[in-house]
């Protein structure tokens, strides 16, 4: 309430904000409450809010029943709602919302069988998906291109994420694109990071696909525009897990030598 005059301290003014009022609207309401009946000029002088600003929202305060308008000849005067009536007004709104809840829940539940798909742009967006994996704590089945992953994701992530995942005891079973770097990194890190790998000879993936629980995460490791898509759908996750398992079973175990 630093910009406008107020009879309340900051904590009390913050409570009034819970009614959905801006600082200027609070100042106008309090000024009108103190004045009893007043025109816009008097309210402006008392509240410290410019008349032009008051005209921008006074109709809204009337509609929401914080102010009422009284006409005396050609003059328009305003009075503030009794503070006790504000409580009754909020109770009435709450009651209306409670009656609406069953209908809202019915709308929400009607989409219960639909897959949930979210798009996550950029490095930070992709990290949100990885954080979801840490939260869910399911075994992670993955097709991964470690060369591309380490060239796109920041070093802090590629260092810290395996540590955090291991601390939460979340194992990874990975089908890796075969490369010198991938072989060396997995040989040095698989055991300590609860990983098991098998390798497939392929051109660069440029992607990372992870299946965990009933979710599938698709990452595009484009250097110019990385992004991720998270799909929550049990049948899709189950089907991709079957495809992953078929390939896994045909690949020889990675040498630990």
DATADA-V485581 format. One record per backbone hydrogen bond with DSSP energy under -0.5 kcal/mol. NH is the residue of the N-H (numbers start at 1). CO is the residue of the C=O. Records with the same first field share a line. If there is no record, write none. Layout:
NH: CO + CO
This chain:
5: 47
13: 9
14: 10
15: 11
16: 12
17: 13
18: 14 + 15
19: 16
20: 17
21: 16
26: 22
27: 23
28: 24
29: 25
30: 26
31: 27
32: 28
33: 29
34: 30
35: 31
36: 32
37: 35
38: 78
43: 39
44: 40
45: 41
46: 42
47: 43
48: 44
54: 50
55: 51
56: 52 + 53
57: 53 + 54
58: 54
61: 57
62: 58
63: 59
64: 60
65: 62
66: 61
67: 61
68: 79
70: 77
72: 70 + 75
73: 71
75: 72
77: 70 + 75
78: 38
79: 68
81: 66
85: 82
86: 82 + 83
87: 83
88: 84
89: 85
90: 86
91: 87
92: 88
93: 89
94: 90
95: 91
96: 92
97: 93
98: 94
99: 95
100: 96
101: 97
102: 98
103: 100
104: 100
105: 101
106: 102
107: 103
108: 104
109: 105
110: 106
111: 107 + 108
112: 109
114: 111
116: 232
117: 115
118: 230
120: 228
122: 226
125: 121
126: 122
127: 123
128: 124
129: 125
130: 126
131: 127
132: 128
133: 129
134: 130
135: 131
136: 132
137: 133
140: 171
141: 139 + 211
142: 140 + 173
143: 209
144: 142 + 175
146: 144
149: 145
150: 146
151: 147
152: 148
153: 149
157: 154
158: 154
159: 155
160: 156
161: 157
163: 159
164: 160
165: 161
166: 162
167: 163
168: 164
169: 166
170: 165
171: 169
172: 194
173: 140
174: 172 + 196
175: 142
176: 174 + 198
177: 144
178: 200
183: 179
184: 180
185: 181
186: 182
187: 183
188: 184
189: 185
190: 186
193: 189
194: 191
195: 190
196: 172
198: 174
199: 252
200: 176
208: 219
209: 143
210: 217
211: 141
212: 215
213: 139
215: 212
216: 231
217: 210
218: 216 + 229
219: 208 + 217
220: 227
221: 206 + 219
222: 220
227: 220
228: 120
229: 218
230: 118
231: 216 + 229
232: 116 + 230
233: 214 + 231
237: 233
238: 234
239: 235
240: 236
241: 237
242: 238
243: 239
244: 240
245: 241
246: 242
247: 243
248: 244
249: 245
250: 246 + 247
251: 247 + 248
254: 197
